[in-house]
Amino acid sequence: MIDRSKEIFGNPIPKKAQKKAAQSKKKFAKKFGDDSGADYSVKIVKNACLFDPLGVLDIRVDEGTGDIPFDTEKGVIVGNIRMGFGHYRISMAMASAAHALGYTPYWMDLNSYPNTTCTKVISAQNDLYSMGSRLSQKSKLFNKKYWEPLNYEGFRQLTYNAGDQKNAELMAPVFKNIPKEIPVIGTHVWPAQAALHAGMLHVVNAIPDNWPMALHFAEGSVHTIQTRQSYMGYRILNGMQGSDVLNPMPADSLVYTGHYIDHEFVANLDADCDARTARKAAGKPMRFLLTIGGAGAQRELFQAIIKHLLPAITSGKAALYVNVGDYKKVWDELCKKIKGLKEVSTEHFNHWSDTNAFAQSAMDGDVTGVHAFWHENIFEAVYCTNLLMRSADVLVTKPSELAFYPIPKLFLKRIGGHEKWGAIHSAECGDGTLECEDVPHTLQMLDLFLGESDLFGQMCDCIKANNAAGLYNGAYNAVKLAMGLKQSK
């Protein structure tokens, strides 16, 4: 196993940072154990939610063996973690593209193997990140003094990557009995780093954000990015060690792909945009989709948005989808605090067939009132937004992974400084608003969408033009790149 914490692309890491990284690994190993000598079993099973639409097979570790063999010819592993919903959603896009291209997508969630050190380390850090996200929305002081600087400049520094690289060594054992020739696409840096530490031969590291940060480096992989803007920042490691001029990334380590979007969206994009503009022209209720992320933050903002929309909903000018993911208590709280919400709402709770049926009927039929969605299963909780997005008119979301999706978007205040660049990119592409940094500006933007056609129509036109230019083909390109790495060796 190569020690990747001592230098990155020929740039030496300070001794102090190397020592801190080693201590971090030692601390986790002491707390959770070091299972580097373990010989974990591997089993392939059909994903209960995603096998039928996307052909996804789960890789289960430490659960015995099964009858389904690895497809070493056409198989591609999507390595991910559940940290919020974003990395799962990007993984779904990769799996969708792989399936459409005729490959076999394997789902490998490194945060789903509870007996392994790998999952214990990731879960501990995930809990801290989720707590920080929620606290940042409640405390302006915490957000200003700690959360924003950490997400914007802290994660940007080379020294931060060194710590992640050492911790990722503890994640490598889950790959031991997986065929090393199968390509891996990591939709979070830890699966990419762990795959490399484990000796996987063909690794693509799909970077999710539009703000270049050393956090996302997995040297030895091919890094993909969604925007031209971030290419130069990553290539020269801009600002990743103060004002120092650093050795650049090798040209073959960084590839622009475009946005990571599911095949289902790209294949139906023009028709979906035409349906949106037709509904607007016919005066039908404008459909807003509110989606809460895996960290469970921004509940108060949701409350303000729903209260503001209720008169338009009851008068037939608007309709609302609310996906609370796997956070049912969020919906319960909203109903308690918003008078009249429960009475105009239809609840689609924990019945996947009902959710699928509604999403399908909404494509061609009329929608009124409020439709609330909650699913206990994490795959259903995340994929529900994907199903609803095609029939929605406007997606209301913070500017994270959903900032890159081909639907008109109203951007809420970010959670973490790195997310602001997702809204900036979308506004420049013409398919989303500027980031609304407070409630009054959010409500103003809602009224613009409801009261006029210009802004909405321009976004739909831009989405179609972007599609013609290939902007939304990033998932296809990442999969082709991963399989091409195998074919070139």
N, C-alpha and C positions, 0 to 999 in steps of 0.2 A: 504494500500500500504506500503510495507516494504521499509524503507530507506536503500538502498544498497550502499550508498556512505560512510558509516562510517567504514566498514571493508570489506575485501575480503578474503574469505577462512580462517577466523580467524585472519587475519593480519590487525591490526588497521590502519586507515588512519590518518595522522597527522591533528590536529585541524585546522591548517592553510589551508590545502588542502580542508577539509570539508567546511570551510567557503567560500573558493573560488568557490567550486562547487555549493553551495547554491546561491551565487551571480550570477553565470552564468545562472542558471535556472530563477532567478528573473529578470535578464536583458532580457532574451528571452520572458518571460511572459509579461513584460512591453511593449516590442516592438511588439509582435505578438498576445498578449492576452492569457488567460488561459481558455481553453474550457473544463476543467475537468468535468463540469456539463452538457455538451452537450449530446444529445441523437441522435447520427448520424444514419441515415438510412443505410441499407446495401442491395446491389443488386448484383446478380450473372449474368454475361453475358459471352458469348463465346468470347475468345480472337481471334480477327480477323486474326492474323498471325499464332498463335500457336495452335489453337483448332484442325484444321485438322491433322497436323502431330503429335501432342503431347497430344491432349485432354485437353488443358489448359483452365480453366475458370477464368475470372477476378473477383476479389472482388472489387466492386465500393462502395465507402463510400460517403454519403451525396449527392446521386443522385436519391433518391427515392427507391422504392422496385420493384422487378421483379417477374417472374413466376417460376424461377429455384430455387428449394430448396437446402439447404446444404445437402451433403451426409455425415452424421455423422458417418457412418460405415466405409466407404472406403476413405473418404476425407482426404487430407493432404495439409496444407497451406504452400506455399513457400513464406516466408516473405523477402522482399528485398527493396532496394532503387536504384535509378539510381545515382551512383556516379562514373563516368567513365562507361565503358562497362562491367567491370569484374564481378561485383556482379549480373548483369543481366545474364551474360553467365553461371555463376555457378548455378543460379536459373533455367535456361533452362536445365542444366544437371540433376538437381534434379527432375524437372517436367518430363523429358524424362524417367528417371529411374522409377519414380512413375507410369507413364502411362504403361511402359513395364511390371511392376509387378502387374498390374491390379487395381491400385488405381486411385483416382480422384484428379488430381493436381489443386489446387487453387493458383492463382497469386495475391499476395497482396503487391503492391508497395507503401510504406509509403510516397514516394515523389510524389504521383500522386493525392492527394486530396487537391486542392488549397485553399479551404475555411477553412481548419483545421490548428490549431497551429502546429500540427505534421509536415505537409508538409512545412510550412513556416520556421520552425526551420531547417529542413533538407536542404531545398533549399539554405538557407543563408550559411550554412556550406559547401555545395557542391560547390557553387560559389567561395568561398574562396579557396577550395582545387584545383579546376580547374585552377584558376588564378595562384596559387602557382606552379602547375605542369608546366604550360606554361612558367612562369617566370624563373623557374629553368633551362629550356633548353636554355634560352637567356642570363642569367647572371651566369657566373661561380662563382662569389663572393656570390651571393644570394644562389646558390645551396650549396656551400661549408660551408658557415657560418650559414645558417638557414635551408634550405629545407632537406638536407641530415641528419643533426643532429635531426631535428624534427621527420622525418620518421623512424629514426633508434633507437635513444635513448629516444626522447621525448614521443613517443607513447608507449614505452616499460614500462614506470613507472606506478606504482600502482595509483599514484595521478592523472594521466590522466584519468584512468578508473572512478574515483570518479566523475569527472565533467560530463562524458558521462552518468553515471547512473542518476544523477539529471536531466539532460536535457531530458533523455528518459522518465521521468515521464510525461513530456508534450506530449509525443507521444502515451501514453496509451489509450486515449479516442476513438481512431479509432477502437479499438477492442471490444468496449462495447457490441455491438449486434451480435457478432460472437460466435457461440457455443463453450464453453470453453473446451469441450472434444476433439475437432479436433486437432490433432498434428500440431505443427508449426516447420518448418525448417527455421531458419534465415540464410540468406547468407550474411548478414552484422550484426554486433553486435547490432545495434540500433533496428531492428525489434525483435531480440531475447530479448533484455532488455525490450522493450515496451510490448511485449507479457507477460512477467513475471509480470511486474507492473500491467498489466490489468487482471491478474488472469488466464491466459491460463494454462492449467494443464500439457501439454506434450510438452516441448520445446527442440529442438535440435539447437545448435549454431554451424553452419558449418564455421570453421575458414579458411580463404582463403590463408594465407601466410605461408611461411616456416621459418619465423623469429619470435620467441615467443615474443609477446607484450601484456602487460596488457590491451591495447586498446580493445582486442578481448574478454575479459571476460564478461560473463553474468551469474553470480553465480545464481544457481537455475536451470540452463539448463544442458544438457549433451553436452559437447564440443567435436566436432569431428575435427581431423586433418588429413592431407593428407600424412605426412611423418613421418618416425620413428625418424629422427633427431630432429624434433621439440617436440616430445613427452616428452623427459626428461626436456627440457627447460621450457615447460609449467607446467609439473608436480611439479617441485620445485620452480617455479616462478623465474627462474634464472635471476639475474641482475635487477630485477624489483623494487628494492629499494636499489640501490647502491650495496655495497658488503654484505648487511645484509643477514643472513640465515633466510628464511621465512617459515611459515607453508606451507606444500605442498597442492596441490589440492587433494581432496579425489579420490581414484582410480575409483569410479563409475561416476566421473564428466568428465573424459577424455577418449576418445576412438579413436584409430587409425582406419581409414577406407580405406585408399588408395586414389587415385586421383579421384576428382569429374568429371566424364566423362559421356557424353550422351550415352544412350543405342545404338543409331545409329552407333556411332564410335566403341564401344566395339564389337557389334555383327558382324561388317564387317571388323574388324581390320586386320586380316591375309590376306584377299583378297585384301584390299586396299594397304597393304605393298607389296604384290606380284605384283600388278599392277605397283607400283612405280619402283620396280627393273626391271620389264620387259620393261618399257619405257626407262629406262636408258640403258639397254643392247641393245635395238634396235636403240639407237642414236636419239630418239625423243627429241623435245625441253623439257628442264627441266623446270618444272612449279614452279615459286616462287609466294607465296602469301604474299603481304604486307597489313597489317591491321592497321589502325590508331585508337587509343582509343578515349573514350568519352571526354577526356580532350583536345583533339586537339593538342597535343604537338608533337615534333620531325619532323616537316615539312621539315626543312633543311636537316636532315638526309635522309628522303625519297627522296629528290631531288638528293642527291649524289648517292644513290643506283640506282635509275632509270636511271640516266645519264650513270652510269657504265654498266648497263645491256643492254642498247639500241643497241649497236653493236651486241651483242649476240642474241638479239631478232630479229633484221633485217636479220641476217644471218641464222636464224632458229635453233640456239643452245639453245635458252631459250624462255620461254613464261612467261607472268606476269599477275597476278591478283592484282588489287589494290582496296581495300575496304576502302573508306573514311568515312564510316558510315553515319551519318547525317550531315556531314560537306562538302557540295558541294564546298564551296569556297576554300577548300584545293586543290581539283582537278583543279579548275580554275587557282589557283596560280601555280600549278605544270606545267600546260600546257603553261602558259606564260613564265615560267623560263627555260623550257627544250625544246630546239629546236627539232622539229620532233616528239615529243610525241603524239600530237593530230593526226598526220597523220597515225600512226600505231595502233591507239586505237579504240576499239569498246566500246561505252558507254551504260551501262545497268542502266538507271537512272529512279528510282521511278516507275518501272513496275515489281511488284513482280512475276507475272507469267513468264515474260521474264527471270528473275534471276533464278527462279526454273528450267525453261526449259534448260538454259545454264548449270547449275550445273549438271543436269541429263545427258545431252548429253556429257559433259566432262568426265563422268565416263568411257565411252567406246570409245568415239571419239577422234579425234586429236584436239589439241589446238595450235594456233599460235598467235603471236602479243601480244598486251596489251589489257586487258579487265578491264574496270573501273566500279565500282559499287557505287552508291549513293542512299540511301533511306531516305526519310523524316520521315517515321514512325520508331520509336526507336526500336521496335521489329524486323522489317525487317533489319534495319541497323546492329543490333548485330547478328541476326541469319544468315545473309548473309555469314559471315565468316564461320559459322558452315557448311553451304551447300557447300561452295567452298573447305573446308579443305580436304574433302575425296578424291577429284580428284587432289589436289595439291601435289607436291613433297616435297617442303621445305617451311615451315612457317617462315617468317621473322618478328620478334616481340620483344618488350621489355619483360623482364622476369617477367611478372605478372601472371594473372590467366592462360594465354595460355601456360605458361611454363610447365604445367602438362598434356598437351594434347598429344595423341599418334600419332605424326607426326614428322619427322625430323625437327629440329628447328635451326635457326640461330638467336642468341640473340643479340639485339641491346643494347645500353647503357640504364641502368635502369633510372627510374624516381622515386627517393626516395630510400634510403639505404636499406629498408626492401626487395626490389625486388631482390637484388643481390643473395639472398639465393635460389630463384627459379631457377636461372641459374646454381648455384652450384649443386643443387639436380638433375637437368636434366642431367648435364654432368656426374654426378656419376651414373645415371641410364642408360646412354649411348644413350639417345634419343635426345640430344641437344648439342650445342656447348658451350664453355665458353662464358661469356659476352664479347662482343666486345666494348670496352670503347671509341673508337674513330673511325673516318671514315676510315683511312687506314686499320685497322684490320678488319673492317666490309667488305671492298672490297676484302681483302685477302681471307676471308672465302667464299665469293661468288665465287671467282675463284677456290677455292678448290672443292666446290660442282660441278661446271661446268666442271672442267678439269680432274677429277678422279672419280673412283667408290668406292674406299675403305671406305672413311668416310661415305658417304651416305649409302652404303651397310651395314656397321656395325650398323648404327642407325636403319635401318629397321629390322635387325636381333634382336637387343636389344629390340625393341618395341614388337616384337612377343614373345620374351622370357619373358619380363615383363608382358605381357598379360597372358601368361600361368601361371605365379605366382600370378595373381590376382591383380596386382598393380593398374589397371585402374577401379576397381570395387567400388570405393568410394561412388559414387552417389547411387548405389543400396544399399550399406551397411548403408548409412545415412538414407535412406527412411525406410529400414527394422527396424533400431533402433528407429526411430520416431514412427512407428506403434507398435513396441514392447513395448514402454513406456506405450501406451494406454492399451495394452492387459495385462500388468503386474499389473495394478491397478484395 
